[in-house]
Amino acid sequence: MLMMTKQKSLMKTTVRAGLLGAGLAMCAHSAWALLPIQHWTESNGARVWLVESPAIPMVDVQIDFDAGARRDPAQQIGLASAAAGMSSKGVRAGAGGKEPALEENALGEAWADLGASFGASAERDGFVYSMRSLTDPELLAKAANLAARQIGEPSFPQNVWQRERSRWEAALKEAATKPGTVASKAFAADVYGKHPYGYQTTAESLQRINAGDLQAFHKRYVQTCGARVSIVGALDKAQAQQLVNKLLSRLPAKAAGDCAKLPEVPQVQPLTKATEQNIPFQSAQAHVIIGQPGIKRDNPDFLAILVGNHILGGGGFTSRLTQEVREKRGLSYSVGSGFSPGLDAGAFVVGLQTRPDQAAEAVKVSRDVVKQFVEQGPTEEELRAAKDNLIGGFALRIDSNRKLLGNVTNIAWNNLPLDYLEHWTDRVEALTAKDIRDAFQRMVQPERMVTVIVGGKQ
């Protein structure tokens, strides 16, 4: 108990130090951006990206595998998310029986005792493990060993999976009563067709998953040679190498050249025509989604689209969509646009909520705003304001270890240059109105967009 008290006290001190460190970093005009990113490949094939950040005695780690939801079998949609969620529900006995099996409550207590955290998630493209710990050698060694067991020796107990599956099915049933969920599902189906980005987890697909399927998924996709490890914290390269090898030590040992080649995922196909769905739904407001496939994250147009979208609908009250749809005409409670690039072309989306009797007009105005923006691009005044806002807010994107880790992971996952952050503001500043117009014309085809209206006036 005394040890736990000391650890909790140390964690509080560290949190206070982290807040102070973040403030100092901002006062130094984003000194984070000057921290170099080191990159190397371990003998087991794991690729590592490291930023040494010695100011705070903590380390944040993220390990990504190409095993996200897009790897789900068509008959077992939800498999990747299930495997991730079950990673915290138990580990097998290890070290030749010297380490006892741990169930979910014991795992939770072990992490609490260490004052550290560990989690897993399945995103659209990636299967992700994340860990945060103090860098005190004794604490970090224990945290790394526990994380290694969850990464390499999950038990996937069938009885726990049955319980979690029932909870998930209940959550799906409840979500289906919400107009936003209905709209999102219909939109994804129309935009992505049979591509995995459009997959929707159902009670039926969950029933086709058992504990053996979780084990098989983990064995196939969670391999050392497929790991991309991002680290930000108070570790040097030698310490980082030791940590990486410990974290992956419970996975089967394979040489880099022995990594199993993963099957190709089909490409998102462009739309060939415009479609519109009007779905009846008893709701106080109609939900509208308009859009189409967008771009991949490694597309050279990414920054031009980012800045352009800030002007079109991502910049809050200053955006064109907000001005034209909400402020001038009072047609929506909220309206905005966004795009979700990934390993494939995630969707470009315009979304809004409005009174059912105003839905048709709100859709028309939104389409007109998008069409005009694609044809003409931004004004010089809009572009200057967007640049000032994005560049001025850049320090807030990297003002903590955790935020910086997110940026390092983005570089690692999308094979971006190591100096990507260093030149980000210069590249944004160099964009012209023509650059943005041309990029949007390559991405958006206003005459071939999907429109979904849920709860509009029939």
C-alpha positions in Angstrom: 0.0 0.0 0.0 2.8 2.4 0.9 4.5 1.7 -2.5 1.2 2.4 -4.3 0.9 5.7 -2.4 4.4 6.7 -3.4 3.8 5.8 -7.0 0.5 7.8 -7.1 2.3 10.8 -5.6 5.1 10.5 -8.1 2.5 10.4 -10.9 0.8 13.5 -9.6 4.2 15.3 -9.6 4.9 14.1 -13.1 1.5 15.4 -14.3 2.3 18.8 -12.8 5.7 18.7 -14.5 4.0 17.8 -17.8 1.7 20.8 -17.6 4.6 23.1 -16.8 6.7 21.6 -19.6 3.9 22.1 -22.0 3.6 25.8 -21.0 7.4 26.3 -21.4 7.3 24.6 -24.8 4.6 27.0 -26.0 6.5 30.0 -24.6 9.6 28.9 -26.6 7.5 29.0 -29.8 7.1 25.3 -30.4 10.6 24.0 -29.4 9.1 20.6 -29.9 9.4 21.0 -33.7 13.2 21.2 -33.3 13.5 17.8 -31.7 14.9 15.4 -34.3 13.2 12.1 -35.2 15.5 9.1 -35.2 14.5 6.1 -37.4 15.9 2.6 -37.7 14.9 -1.0 -38.2 15.5 -3.7 -35.7 16.8 -7.2 -36.7 13.4 -8.6 -36.1 12.0 -6.3 -38.8 10.3 -3.8 -36.4 10.7 -0.2 -37.6 11.2 2.4 -34.9 10.7 6.2 -34.8 12.1 8.0 -31.7 12.0 11.5 -30.4 14.1 12.0 -27.3 12.2 14.3 -25.0 14.2 14.4 -21.7 12.3 17.2 -19.9 9.7 14.9 -18.3 10.6 11.5 -16.9 7.9 9.7 -19.0 7.6 7.8 -22.2 4.7 7.3 -24.6 4.8 4.4 -27.0 2.5 3.4 -29.9 2.9 0.2 -31.9 1.0 0.0 -35.2 0.3 -3.1 -37.3 -1.5 -3.3 -40.7 -4.4 -5.1 -39.0 -7.2 -2.6 -38.7 -10.9 -3.0 -39.6 -10.1 -3.1 -43.3 -8.7 -6.5 -42.6 -12.0 -7.9 -41.3 -13.4 -10.8 -43.3 -16.7 -9.9 -44.9 -18.6 -12.4 -42.8 -16.9 -11.4 -39.6 -17.0 -7.6 -39.6 -15.8 -6.4 -36.2 -13.1 -9.0 -35.8 -10.2 -6.6 -35.5 -12.1 -4.4 -33.0 -13.0 -7.5 -31.0 -9.4 -8.7 -30.9 -8.3 -5.3 -29.7 -11.0 -5.0 -27.0 -10.2 -8.5 -25.7 -6.5 -7.8 -25.3 -7.2 -6.4 -21.9 -9.4 -9.3 -20.7 -6.6 -11.7 -19.9 -3.2 -13.2 -20.6 -1.9 -16.8 -20.6 0.5 -18.1 -18.1 4.1 -17.4 -19.3 7.8 -17.9 -18.7 7.4 -21.7 -18.6 4.7 -21.5 -16.0 6.6 -19.1 -13.7 4.2 -16.3 -14.6 0.6 -17.0 -13.6 -2.3 -16.3 -16.0 -4.0 -13.0 -15.3 -7.6 -12.2 -15.8 -9.0 -8.7 -16.6 -9.3 -7.4 -13.1 -5.8 -8.5 -12.2 -4.5 -6.8 -15.3 -6.3 -3.6 -14.4 -4.9 -3.6 -10.9 -1.4 -4.4 -12.1 -1.4 -1.3 -14.4 -2.9 0.9 -11.6 -0.1 -0.3 -9.2 2.5 0.8 -11.8 0.9 4.2 -12.3 1.1 3.4 -16.0 -1.4 2.8 -18.8 -1.8 0.4 -21.7 -4.5 -0.1 -24.3 -5.3 -1.5 -27.7 -7.7 -0.4 -30.4 -8.5 -1.3 -34.0 -8.8 1.7 -36.3 -9.8 1.8 -39.9 -6.3 0.9 -41.1 -4.3 0.0 -38.1 -4.3 -2.3 -35.1 -2.7 -0.2 -32.3 -1.1 -0.8 -28.9 -0.2 2.2 -26.7 1.6 2.5 -23.5 2.5 5.4 -21.1 4.9 4.9 -18.2 7.4 6.7 -16.0 10.9 6.1 -17.1 12.1 5.1 -13.7 14.1 1.9 -14.6 12.3 -0.4 -12.2 8.8 0.8 -13.1 9.5 0.9 -16.8 10.8 -2.7 -16.8 7.7 -3.9 -15.0 5.4 -2.0 -17.4 7.2 -3.2 -20.5 7.0 -6.8 -19.3 3.3 -6.6 -18.6 2.7 -4.9 -21.9 4.7 -7.6 -23.7 2.4 -10.2 -22.2 -0.7 -8.5 -23.4 0.8 -8.0 -26.9 2.2 -11.5 -27.2 0.1 -13.8 -24.9 -3.5 -12.7 -24.9 -5.8 -15.5 -23.7 -9.1 -14.4 -25.4 -11.3 -16.3 -22.9 -14.5 -17.5 -24.6 -16.8 -16.7 -21.7 -15.6 -13.2 -21.5 -15.9 -12.8 -25.3 -19.5 -14.0 -25.1 -20.2 -11.3 -22.4 -18.5 -8.6 -24.4 -20.3 -9.6 -27.5 -23.7 -9.3 -25.8 -22.8 -5.8 -24.6 -21.7 -4.9 -28.1 -24.9 -6.2 -29.7 -26.9 -4.2 -27.2 -24.9 -1.0 -28.0 -25.5 -1.6 -31.7 -29.2 -2.0 -31.2 -29.3 1.3 -29.2 -27.3 3.1 -31.8 -29.7 2.1 -34.5 -32.3 4.3 -32.8 -30.3 7.4 -33.6 -30.7 9.3 -36.9 -27.0 10.1 -37.1 -26.1 6.4 -37.0 -28.7 5.6 -39.7 -27.3 8.4 -41.9 -23.7 7.3 -41.4 -24.4 3.7 -42.3 -26.3 4.6 -45.4 -23.7 7.1 -46.5 -20.8 4.6 -46.0 -22.6 1.9 -48.0 -23.2 4.3 -50.9 -19.7 5.8 -50.9 -17.6 2.7 -50.4 -19.8 -0.1 -51.8 -18.2 -3.4 -51.0 -14.8 -1.9 -50.0 -13.9 -2.7 -46.3 -14.1 1.0 -45.4 -17.9 0.6 -45.8 -18.2 -2.4 -43.6 -20.7 -2.2 -40.7 -20.5 -4.4 -37.7 -23.8 -6.2 -37.0 -25.1 -8.6 -34.4 -25.0 -11.3 -37.1 -21.3 -10.6 -38.0 -20.4 -10.7 -34.2 -22.2 -14.1 -33.8 -19.8 -15.5 -36.4 -16.8 -14.7 -34.3 -15.5 -17.0 -31.5 -12.4 -17.0 -29.3 -10.5 -19.1 -31.8 -11.1 -16.5 -34.5 -9.6 -13.8 -32.3 -6.5 -16.0 -31.7 -6.1 -16.7 -35.4 -6.4 -13.0 -36.3 -3.8 -12.0 -33.7 -1.4 -14.7 -34.9 -1.7 -13.7 -38.5 -1.4 -10.0 -38.3 0.4 -9.1 -35.0 4.0 -9.9 -36.1 7.2 -8.3 -35.1 8.3 -7.8 -38.7 5.1 -5.7 -39.3 5.4 -3.5 -36.3 5.9 0.3 -36.6 6.9 1.6 -33.2 6.7 5.4 -32.4 8.3 6.6 -29.1 8.4 10.0 -27.5 10.0 10.4 -24.1 13.0 10.5 -21.8 14.9 7.6 -23.5 18.0 7.6 -25.7 18.3 5.2 -28.6 19.9 2.4 -26.7 17.1 2.5 -24.1 14.5 2.7 -26.8 15.9 -0.4 -28.5 15.8 -2.3 -25.3 12.2 -1.2 -24.7 11.1 -2.1 -28.2 12.6 -5.6 -28.1 11.1 -6.2 -24.7 7.6 -5.1 -25.8 7.8 -7.5 -28.8 9.6 -10.3 -27.1 6.5 -12.5 -26.5 5.7 -12.6 -30.2 7.1 -15.5 -32.4 10.7 -14.6 -33.4 11.0 -14.1 -37.2 13.7 -12.6 -39.3 12.7 -9.5 -41.2 12.7 -11.4 -44.5 10.3 -14.0 -43.1 7.4 -11.6 -42.6 4.3 -13.0 -44.2 3.1 -10.8 -47.1 -0.4 -9.6 -46.3 -3.2 -9.8 -49.0 -3.9 -6.7 -51.0 -6.9 -4.7 -50.0 -9.0 -3.5 -53.0 -9.0 0.2 -53.9 -11.9 2.5 -53.1 -13.6 3.1 -56.5 -14.7 6.6 -57.6 -18.4 7.2 -58.0 -19.9 7.1 -61.4 -23.1 9.1 -60.7 -24.9 11.1 -58.1 -27.3 9.3 -55.7 -29.7 10.5 -53.1 -31.5 8.6 -50.3 -34.4 10.1 -48.3 -34.8 7.8 -45.2 -38.0 8.3 -43.1 -37.2 8.8 -39.4 -39.2 10.4 -36.6 -36.8 13.0 -35.3 -36.8 16.7 -34.3 -34.2 17.4 -36.8 -33.1 16.0 -40.1 -29.5 14.6 -40.5 -27.8 15.3 -43.9 -24.5 13.8 -45.2 -23.2 14.7 -48.6 -19.9 13.5 -50.0 -17.8 11.0 -52.0 -14.4 9.2 -51.9 -11.6 11.6 -51.2 -7.8 11.1 -51.2 -5.2 8.8 -49.6 -3.1 10.3 -46.8 0.1 10.1 -48.9 -1.5 12.1 -51.7 0.7 15.2 -52.6 -2.5 17.3 -52.4 -3.0 16.6 -48.7 -2.0 20.0 -47.4 -3.8 21.9 -50.1 -7.0 19.9 -49.3 -6.4 20.6 -45.5 -6.2 24.3 -46.0 -9.0 24.4 -48.5 -11.3 22.4 -46.3 -10.6 24.8 -43.4 -12.0 27.6 -45.7 -14.9 25.6 -47.1 -16.3 24.0 -43.9 -13.6 23.0 -41.4 -12.9 26.5 -39.9 -16.0 26.9 -37.7 -17.9 30.1 -38.0 -15.6 31.7 -40.6 -16.1 28.9 -43.1 -18.2 29.3 -46.2 -20.6 26.6 -45.4 -21.4 28.1 -42.0 -21.7 31.6 -43.4 -24.0 30.6 -46.3 -26.1 27.8 -44.8 -26.4 28.9 -41.1 -25.6 32.6 -40.7 -27.2 34.0 -43.9 -30.1 31.7 -44.3 -30.6 30.0 -40.9 -30.9 26.6 -42.5 -28.9 24.5 -40.0 -28.1 24.1 -36.4 -24.6 23.1 -37.4 -22.8 22.5 -40.7 -19.2 21.6 -41.7 -17.0 19.6 -44.0 -14.1 17.2 -43.5 -12.1 14.5 -45.2 -10.6 11.3 -43.7 -7.6 10.2 -45.8 -6.0 6.9 -44.9 -4.2 4.1 -46.6 -7.0 4.4 -49.1 -9.3 7.2 -50.1 -11.4 8.0 -47.1 -14.5 10.1 -47.7 -14.9 13.8 -48.2 -18.0 14.8 -46.3 -20.3 17.7 -45.8 -22.6 17.2 -42.8 -25.4 19.2 -41.3 -28.5 19.0 -39.1 -31.6 21.1 -39.8 -35.4 21.2 -39.4 -37.1 18.5 -41.5 -39.0 21.1 -43.6 -35.7 22.9 -44.4 -33.7 19.8 -45.4 -34.2 20.1 -49.2 -33.2 23.8 -49.2 -30.2 23.2 -46.9 -29.0 20.4 -49.3 -29.3 22.6 -52.3 -27.4 25.5 -50.7 -24.7 23.2 -49.4 -24.2 21.6 -52.9 -24.0 25.1 -54.5 -21.4 26.2 -52.0 -19.2 23.1 -52.7 -19.7 23.5 -56.4 -18.7 27.1 -56.4 -15.6 26.4 -54.2 -14.5 23.6 -56.5 -14.9 25.8 -59.6 -13.4 29.1 -58.2 -11.3 28.1 -55.2 -10.7 30.5 -52.2 -10.3 34.2 -52.3 -6.9 35.7 -51.3 -8.5 37.0 -48.1 -9.9 33.6 -47.2 -6.6 32.0 -47.9 -4.6 34.5 -45.8 -7.0 34.0 -42.8 -6.8 30.2 -43.1 -3.0 30.2 -43.2 -2.8 32.5 -40.2 -5.1 30.3 -38.2 -3.5 27.0 -39.1 0.1 28.3 -38.7 -0.7 30.2 -35.6 -2.2 27.1 -34.0 0.6 24.8 -35.1 2.3 24.9 -31.7 -0.9 23.5 -30.1 -0.5 20.4 -32.3 2.8 19.4 -30.7 2.8 21.0 -27.2 2.9 17.7 -25.3 4.5 14.3 -25.6 1.2 12.7 -26.4 0.4 15.1 -29.2 3.9 14.9 -30.5 3.6 11.1 -30.5 0.5 11.4 -32.7 2.5 13.4 -35.2 5.4 10.9 -35.1 2.9 8.1 -35.7 1.5 9.9 -38.6 5.0 10.2 -40.1 5.7 6.5 -39.4 2.4 5.1 -40.7 2.3 7.2 -43.9 6.0 7.0 -44.8 6.4 10.8 -44.5 9.9 12.4 -44.4 11.5 12.7 -41.0 11.6 16.5 -41.3 7.9 16.7 -42.2 7.0 18.7 -39.0 10.0 21.0 -39.5 8.7 22.2 -42.9 5.0 22.0 -42.3 4.4 25.7 -41.7 6.6 26.6 -44.7 4.7 24.3 -47.0 1.3 25.7 -45.8 2.6 29.2 -46.3 3.7 28.5 -49.8 0.2 27.3 -51.0 -1.6 29.5 -53.5 -5.3 29.9 -54.2 -4.7 28.1 -57.5 -3.0 25.2 -55.7 -6.1 24.7 -53.6 -8.6 25.1 -56.4 -6.7 22.6 -58.5 -6.4 20.1 -55.6 -10.2 20.3 -55.0 -10.9 19.9 -58.7 -8.9 16.7 -58.6 -10.6 15.4 -55.5 -14.2 16.5 -55.6 -16.8 15.9 -58.4 -19.9 17.9 -57.4 -22.0 16.2 -60.0 -21.2 12.7 -58.6 -21.8 13.0 -54.9 -23.8 10.8 -52.5 -26.5 12.6 -50.5 -28.3 10.9 -47.5 -31.1 12.7 -45.7 -32.5 11.0 -42.6 -35.7 12.5 -41.1 -36.4 15.1 -43.8 -39.9 16.1 -44.8 -41.4 13.5 -47.1 
